[in-house]
Amino acid sequence: MNLKLFPLMAAMALASCGGSKSASDKDATAADTITPAQTLISQLDSVVKSGHFYFGHHDDTAYGHTWKYVEGNSDVKAVIGEYPGLMSWDLGMIEVDSAKNLDGVPFEFIAAEIAKQNARGGVNAISWHPLNPISGGNSWDVSTSPLHEVATNAALSDTLDVWINRAATFIASLKDAEGNPVPVIFRPWHENSGSWFWWGAGNATPDEYIALWKRTREIFDAKGINNVVWAYSPDKDLTHEQYFLTYPGDEYVDILGTDIYHFDGEKGIDQYVSRVKSQMPFVVEEAKKRGKLAALTETGLESLGVTDWYTSVLLPAIEGLPIAYVCVWRNAIESENPNHFYVPYPGHPAEADFKAFHDNSNAVFVK
């Protein structure tokens, strides 16, 4: 299958909607009314209906195990000859108007790479690890709980609005070579069911978290931003009730996601598979009932000590799940963090298994 056809299929499906106008009038009307976000949703839906899913990798073309900022480079591409179908990026530090994000990646570079990935027919996803707006520490600084105070602290409320506006402005600025908005998946305030982020459980009530999400969405909407597909992604080990305890509502969300990582190597295989199989099915079912998409929004095994992880662990875990994408985390530079990588690089023992995953699964990659 030519994976470049997915965007075309999506556009054709959207353009086919309409009343009793002539074909040319109907196409012109559809082109005027279909937003970039709707086009991306239809593209993702086409992939799901075809039985495929996008394979994603964070910061894929920014750096890899032994390189940094080499034009056209990618550890995924170096192993299997294609780029991941989805590339993930992060906005951490955009809130303070930094030129680079929390991992040192220039926002100018991110914008350019998002346009390149879009031109390949691929998908882009964006997460955000903002600083703690009270302490100034990073996202993992839970020494203070800003969301407990935002309703009564005008200065803090104003700061949050400025920060969200900066994120919105950046996303609105993403354009293709013709100047058209590039659609992206935006996954703010993720893993909120855990306690490690300042917006997470124990640091915010469910109502405070939902208010933060709605505040974010309302600022984006007020700016007329129409290129965002919104993803909600709590962490692992949740019941149905716990998952939806902080759900902002169907009108605010397009993708129901979950972040589930594999820990403890060989010993952790059963636990990982069990975690995916206990949570993702109800997420998928609820997404279907609500007219949403579902995704495994973050996953992976750091260092790939299980060298057949992709074919023998990941694929069995997600078997039968109609999900739009699966995204693993980044490959840090060896000199900075030698064991922090989630896809094999050339020469790694998991290289052959990753090639088999590429060749024999329904994962979508792009040329």
Secondary structure by P-SEA (a helix, b strand, c coil): ccccaaaaaaaaaaaaccccccaaaaaaaaaacccaaaaaaaaaaaaaaacbbbbbbccccccccccccccccccccccccccccbbbbbbcccccccccccccccaaaaaaaaaaaaaacbbbbbbbbccccccccccccccccccccccccaaaaaaaaaaaaaaaaaaaacccccccbbbbbbbccccccccccccccccccaaaaaaaaaaaaaaaaaacccccbbbbbbbccccccccccccccccccccbbbbbbbcccccaaaaaaaaaaacaaaaaaaaaaaccccccccccccccccccccccccccccccccccbbbbbbbccccccccccccccccccaaaaaaaaaccccccccc
